[in-house]
Amino acid sequence: MLLRPLRGWAAGALRGLGQGSPRSPASGPRPRTGAWPTVNARRSAFPLEKEKKSVICVEGNIASGKTTCLEFFCKATDVEVLTEPVSKWRNVRGHNPLGLMYHDASRWGLTLQTYVQLTMLDRHTRPQMSSVQLMERSMERYIFVENLYRSGKMPEVDHVVLSEWFDWILRNMDVSVDLIVYLRTNPETCYQRLKKRCREEEKVIPLEYLEAIHHLHEEWLIKGSLFPVAAPVLVIEADHYMEKMLELFEQNRDRILILENRKHGP
């Protein structure tokens, strides 16, 4: 489905690598200061395209309540919901890269994250049929790649390759986002929820992993020290039981779905 366009993109990327001064492999991963340019900057780079409709990404830890959030807003008028393509990650022509990564992250981390990037790019570039598009997580998934790298389970060269590929996507594709909804959840809450839903691949996830993912979300979306945050962030405290969470989603409905009601910062 995406192989033909990707061949064209890859050819352009290879041509682009020949421009400018080469970087020494020993210099390591470059700072991601250009990640997620502002919406206006991204759209001005694509003057021939029509004005993009509103895109909202729901971010948060594993089992933070993203599915519940998406299910709540999918009933709204003129809203389309795009969930993470987990089924694809669990079955790629009979292979399960998601399960492989959880059992041996050092061996399969790059494999999974490369495919995640491809499938999320497919989500971002498909025609948008409604005024508001609500997506489960953003395309690049800063958090999980960074966690693999920091924990020593992704070698520097893999981190550099993923970063180079994503930087090329940013330069050549419009994957801008208008709002980030951060479901801020205690790792212990996520751990208890995760055990209840009993996905086979997630049975091996320890609490320490969820704690690391939580801290990276805090660095990124609260402190702004991990990567630039180029969209407004709406923080919703998500430790509550189902009924309370539905109340919070209703209270924040206009801030999420109506552009004029969005404000920068948590």
BATORTI-419826 format. One record per residue (C-alpha): x, y, z; residue number from 0. Coordinates in nm, 4 decimals, padded with zeros to 6 digits, always signed. Each point is the difference from the previous one (the first is absolute). Last residue first. Layout:
<recs>
<<X Y Z> NUM>
...
</recs>
This chain:
<recs>
<<-00.1131 +02.2583 +03.0550> 265>
<<+00.1416 +00.2510 -00.2489> 264>
<<-00.1368 +00.1737 -00.3059> 263>
<<-00.3707 +00.0703 -00.0201> 262>
<<-00.2785 -00.1595 -00.2010> 261>
<<-00.3479 +00.1513 +00.0026> 260>
<<+00.0179 +00.1475 -00.3509> 259>
<<+00.0698 -00.3400 -00.1516> 258>
<<-00.3140 -00.1699 +00.1276> 257>
<<+00.0328 -00.3772 +00.0517> 256>
<<+00.2363 -00.0223 +00.2961> 255>
<<-00.0861 +00.3116 +00.2012> 254>
<<-00.3670 -00.0557 -00.0832> 253>
<<-00.0036 -00.3567 +00.1335> 252>
<<+00.2022 +00.0712 +00.3142> 251>
<<-00.2884 -00.0362 +00.2460> 250>
<<-00.1307 -00.2994 -00.1941> 249>
<<+00.3393 -00.1705 +00.0131> 248>
<<+00.0178 +00.0695 +00.3726> 247>
<<-00.3437 -00.1527 +00.0589> 246>
<<+00.1002 -00.3091 -00.1994> 245>
<<+00.3095 -00.0285 +00.2184> 244>
<<-00.2137 +00.0155 +00.3142> 243>
<<-00.2201 -00.2847 -00.1195> 242>
<<+00.2997 -00.2152 -00.0944> 241>
<<+00.1969 +00.0252 +00.3245> 240>
<<+00.2565 +00.2740 +00.0460> 239>
<<+00.3758 +00.0005 -00.0550> 238>
<<-00.0370 +00.2063 -00.3196> 237>
<<+00.0998 +00.3574 +00.0829> 236>
<<-00.0696 +00.1799 -00.3267> 235>
<<+00.2775 +00.2183 -00.1403> 234>
<<-00.0735 +00.2045 -00.3128> 233>
<<+00.3185 +00.0709 -00.1937> 232>
<<+00.0151 +00.2617 -00.2758> 231>
<<+00.2165 -00.1071 -00.2939> 230>
<<+00.3706 +00.0268 -00.0768> 229>
<<+00.1346 -00.1768 +00.3080> 228>
<<+00.3769 -00.0001 -00.0431> 227>
<<+00.1679 -00.3190 +00.1186> 226>
<<+00.1075 -00.1288 +00.3422> 225>
<<+00.0015 +00.3212 +00.2066> 224>
<<-00.3551 +00.1232 -00.0477> 223>
<<-00.0652 -00.0452 +00.3732> 222>
<<-00.3600 -00.1199 -00.0352> 221>
<<-00.0274 -00.1609 -00.3455> 220>
<<+00.3474 -00.1403 -00.0667> 219>
<<+00.1594 -00.0462 +00.3407> 218>
<<-00.3302 -00.1180 +00.1492> 217>
<<-00.0526 -00.2463 -00.2853> 216>
<<+00.3538 -00.1273 +00.0574> 215>
<<-00.0704 -00.0466 +00.3707> 214>
<<-00.3122 -00.2017 -00.0784> 213>
<<+00.1820 -00.2311 -00.2423> 212>
<<+00.2638 -00.0715 +00.2645> 211>
<<-00.2662 -00.0712 +00.2629> 210>
<<-00.1832 -00.2302 -00.2414> 209>
<<+00.3206 -00.1988 -00.0515> 208>
<<+00.0609 -00.0203 +00.3749> 207>
<<-00.3500 -00.1430 +00.0505> 206>
<<+00.1007 -00.3042 -00.2019> 205>
<<-00.1312 -00.0884 -00.3495> 204>
<<+00.0098 -00.3790 -00.0566> 203>
<<-00.3777 -00.0440 -00.0178> 202>
<<-00.0217 +00.2736 -00.2632> 201>
<<+00.0405 -00.2250 -00.3053> 200>
<<-00.2970 -00.2175 +00.1010> 199>
<<-00.2352 +00.2891 +00.0589> 198>
<<-00.1511 -00.0581 +00.3443> 197>
<<-00.2380 +00.2968 +00.0414> 196>
<<+00.0139 -00.0288 +00.3794> 195>
<<+00.3792 -00.0107 +00.0274> 194>
<<+00.0294 +00.3177 -00.2073> 193>
<<-00.2500 +00.1811 +00.2193> 192>
<<+00.2037 -00.0785 +00.3124> 191>
<<+00.3249 +00.1085 -00.1665> 190>
<<-00.1560 +00.3195 -00.1338> 189>
<<-00.1146 +00.0961 +00.3478> 188>
<<+00.3491 -00.0733 +00.1351> 187>
<<+00.1505 +00.2186 -00.2744> 186>
<<-00.2123 +00.2982 +00.1139> 185>
<<-00.1924 +00.1466 -00.2924> 184>
<<+00.0130 +00.3226 -00.2002> 183>
<<-00.2224 -00.0339 -00.3042> 182>
<<+00.1718 +00.2570 -00.2225> 181>
<<-00.2197 +00.1482 -00.2725> 180>
<<+00.2267 +00.1452 -00.2678> 179>
<<-00.1477 +00.2608 -00.2333> 178>
<<+00.0434 +00.1264 -00.3568> 177>
<<+00.2364 -00.2662 -00.1375> 176>
<<+00.2283 +00.0246 -00.3017> 175>
<<+00.0787 -00.3079 -00.2097> 174>
<<+00.0420 +00.1854 -00.3292> 173>
<<+00.2664 -00.1964 -00.1845> 172>
<<+00.3393 +00.0921 -00.1466> 171>
<<+00.2096 +00.1621 +00.2709> 170>
<<-00.1707 -00.1801 +00.2862> 169>
<<+00.0336 -00.3355 -00.1780> 168>
<<+00.3715 +00.0630 -00.0486> 167>
<<+00.0416 +00.0706 +00.3708> 166>
<<-00.1806 -00.3266 +00.0741> 165>
<<+00.2380 -00.2019 -00.2148> 164>
<<+00.3066 +00.1675 +00.1470> 163>
<<-00.1266 -00.0566 +00.3552> 162>
<<-00.0726 -00.3684 -00.0656> 161>
<<+00.3498 -00.0464 -00.1457> 160>
<<+00.1643 +00.1891 +00.2878> 159>
<<-00.1776 -00.2100 +00.2641> 158>
<<+00.1015 -00.3187 -00.1802> 157>
<<+00.3637 +00.1195 -00.0111> 156>
<<-00.0064 +00.0861 +00.3702> 155>
<<-00.0934 -00.3498 +00.1028> 154>
<<-00.3515 -00.0646 +00.1328> 153>
<<-00.0332 -00.1973 +00.3230> 152>
<<+00.2256 +00.2313 +00.1994> 151>
<<-00.2849 +00.1281 +00.2158> 150>
<<+00.0396 +00.3482 -00.1454> 149>
<<-00.0348 -00.1239 -00.3586> 148>
<<-00.3032 -00.2205 +00.0592> 147>
<<-00.1641 +00.2768 +00.2017> 146>
<<+00.0673 +00.2543 -00.2748> 145>
<<-00.1628 -00.2218 -00.2610> 144>
<<-00.3001 -00.0551 +00.2253> 143>
<<-00.0537 +00.3639 +00.0885> 142>
<<+00.0477 +00.1726 -00.3312> 141>
<<-00.2942 -00.1862 -00.1554> 140>
<<+00.0523 +00.1370 -00.3505> 139>
<<-00.3550 -00.0005 -00.1286> 138>
<<-00.1842 +00.1431 +00.2962> 137>
<<-00.2097 -00.1942 +00.2452> 136>
<<-00.3544 -00.1271 -00.0540> 135>
<<-00.1334 +00.2420 -00.2593> 134>
<<-00.3061 +00.2248 -00.0011> 133>
<<-00.0715 +00.1570 -00.3376> 132>
<<-00.2324 +00.2980 +00.0048> 131>
<<-00.1680 +00.1515 -00.3054> 130>
<<-00.0763 -00.3427 -00.1423> 129>
<<+00.1159 -00.2009 -00.3029> 128>
<<+00.3759 +00.0284 +00.0385> 127>
<<+00.1788 -00.1694 -00.2865> 126>
<<+00.2778 -00.2353 +00.1180> 125>
<<+00.3318 +00.1636 +00.0829> 124>
<<-00.0003 -00.0171 +00.3801> 123>
<<-00.1224 -00.3590 +00.0290> 122>
<<+00.2488 -00.1286 -00.2601> 121>
<<+00.2724 +00.1842 +00.1872> 120>
<<-00.1128 -00.1885 +00.3089> 119>
<<+00.0407 -00.3305 -00.1841> 118>
<<+00.3500 +00.0855 -00.1217> 117>
<<+00.1209 +00.1357 +00.3333> 116>
<<-00.1330 -00.3045 +00.1825> 115>
<<+00.1788 -00.2208 -00.2523> 114>
<<+00.3318 +00.1688 +00.0673> 113>
<<-00.0713 -00.0064 +00.3732> 112>
<<-00.0634 -00.3750 -00.0029> 111>
<<+00.3146 -00.0961 -00.1885> 110>
<<+00.2157 +00.2493 +00.1902> 109>
<<-00.1054 -00.1463 +00.3339> 108>
<<+00.0314 -00.3650 -00.1104> 107>
<<+00.3404 -00.1149 +00.1223> 106>
<<+00.0536 +00.2256 +00.3014> 105>
<<-00.3698 -00.0088 +00.0856> 104>
<<-00.0091 -00.3775 +00.0442> 103>
<<-00.3320 -00.1250 +00.1434> 102>
<<-00.1889 +00.3287 -00.0371> 101>
<<+00.1451 +00.0530 -00.3479> 100>
<<-00.0975 -00.3486 -00.1190> 99>
<<-00.3578 +00.0508 +00.1145> 98>
<<-00.0294 +00.3235 -00.1946> 97>
<<+00.1828 -00.1470 -00.3010> 96>
<<-00.2593 -00.2808 -00.0318> 95>
<<+00.0636 -00.1848 -00.3274> 94>
<<-00.2666 -00.1714 -00.2134> 93>
<<+00.0098 +00.2416 -00.2887> 92>
<<+00.0414 +00.2886 +00.2412> 91>
<<-00.2288 -00.0934 +00.2894> 90>
<<+00.0254 +00.1652 +00.3396> 89>
<<+00.1138 +00.3389 -00.1307> 88>
<<-00.2824 -00.0070 -00.2539> 87>
<<-00.2576 -00.0729 +00.2706> 86>
<<+00.1412 +00.2897 +00.2010> 85>
<<-00.0906 +00.2508 -00.2721> 84>
<<-00.0316 +00.2827 +00.2546> 83>
<<-00.3516 +00.1411 -00.0122> 82>
<<-00.1209 +00.2532 -00.2536> 81>
<<-00.3201 +00.1830 +00.0952> 80>
<<-00.2049 +00.2164 -00.2334> 79>
<<-00.1969 +00.2959 +00.1291> 78>
<<-00.2748 +00.1796 -00.1940> 77>
<<-00.2589 -00.0386 +00.2768> 76>
<<+00.1123 -00.1602 +00.3249> 75>
<<-00.0440 -00.3744 +00.0586> 74>
<<+00.3708 -00.0667 -00.0584> 73>
<<+00.0678 +00.2325 +00.2930> 72>
<<-00.0730 -00.2510 +00.2763> 71>
<<+00.1587 -00.2950 -00.1799> 70>
<<+00.3196 +00.1994 -00.0470> 69>
<<+00.0202 +00.0889 +00.3681> 68>
<<-00.0673 -00.3582 +00.1114> 67>
<<+00.2696 -00.1223 -00.2384> 66>
<<+00.2493 +00.2519 +00.1390> 65>
<<-00.0624 -00.1032 +00.3615> 64>
<<+00.3528 -00.0009 +00.1465> 63>
<<+00.0451 -00.3695 -00.0799> 62>
<<+00.3492 +00.0550 -00.1498> 61>
<<+00.1021 +00.3553 +00.0812> 60>
<<-00.1531 +00.3054 -00.1576> 59>
<<-00.0644 +00.1920 -00.3189> 58>
<<-00.3221 +00.0809 -00.1866> 57>
<<+00.0828 +00.1747 -00.3262> 56>
<<-00.2289 +00.2608 -00.1557> 55>
<<-00.0104 +00.0930 -00.3687> 54>
<<-00.2141 +00.2896 -00.1258> 53>
<<-00.0425 +00.0260 -00.3745> 52>
<<+00.2886 +00.0768 -00.2300> 51>
<<-00.0226 +00.3000 -00.2287> 50>
<<+00.0123 -00.1237 -00.3561> 49>
<<+00.3361 -00.1113 -00.1337> 48>
<<+00.1994 +00.1997 -00.2535> 47>
<<+00.1721 +00.2105 +00.2664> 46>
<<+00.1591 -00.2985 +00.1779> 45>
<<+00.2887 +00.1556 +00.1955> 44>
<<-00.2387 +00.2656 +00.1287> 43>
<<-00.1924 -00.2820 +00.1677> 42>
<<+00.2921 -00.1104 +00.2150> 41>
<<+00.0872 +00.3519 +00.1111> 40>
<<-00.3617 +00.0820 +00.0803> 39>
<<-00.0440 -00.3192 +00.2055> 38>
<<+00.3189 +00.0574 +00.1953> 37>
<<+00.2924 -00.2279 -00.0681> 36>
<<-00.0162 -00.3477 +00.1561> 35>
<<+00.3665 -00.0810 +00.0480> 34>
<<+00.2513 +00.2622 -00.1048> 33>
<<+00.1983 +00.0087 +00.3224> 32>
<<+00.0404 -00.3771 +00.0000> 31>
<<+00.3579 +00.0132 +00.1267> 30>
<<+00.2333 -00.2019 -00.2234> 29>
<<+00.0540 -00.3666 +00.0730> 28>
<<+00.3682 -00.0874 +00.0210> 27>
<<+00.2995 +00.2004 -00.1270> 26>
<<+00.1966 -00.3167 -00.0689> 25>
<<-00.1869 -00.0626 -00.3227> 24>
<<+00.1478 +00.3274 -00.1321> 23>
<<-00.2566 +00.2152 -00.1694> 22>
<<+00.0284 +00.0843 -00.3668> 21>
<<-00.0177 +00.3641 -00.1074> 20>
<<-00.2935 +00.1188 -00.2042> 19>
<<-00.1932 -00.1914 -00.2637> 18>
<<+00.0702 -00.3639 -00.0849> 17>
<<-00.2409 -00.1201 +00.2636> 16>
<<-00.2773 +00.1799 -00.1851> 15>
<<+00.0416 -00.2262 -00.3018> 14>
<<-00.0363 -00.3010 +00.2284> 13>
<<-00.3102 +00.1514 +00.1543> 12>
<<-00.1537 +00.0582 -00.3414> 11>
<<+00.0557 -00.3632 -00.0917> 10>
<<-00.1489 -00.1050 +00.3337> 9>
<<-00.3087 +00.2100 -00.0634> 8>
<<-00.0503 -00.1567 -00.3434> 7>
<<+00.0455 -00.3497 +00.1371> 6>
<<-00.2356 +00.0900 +00.2825> 5>
<<-00.2707 +00.0997 -00.2454> 4>
<<+00.0247 -00.3442 -00.1687> 3>
<<+00.0170 -00.1965 +00.3257> 2>
<<-00.2939 +00.1673 +00.1675> 1>
<<-00.2719 -00.2488 -00.0986> 0>
</recs>
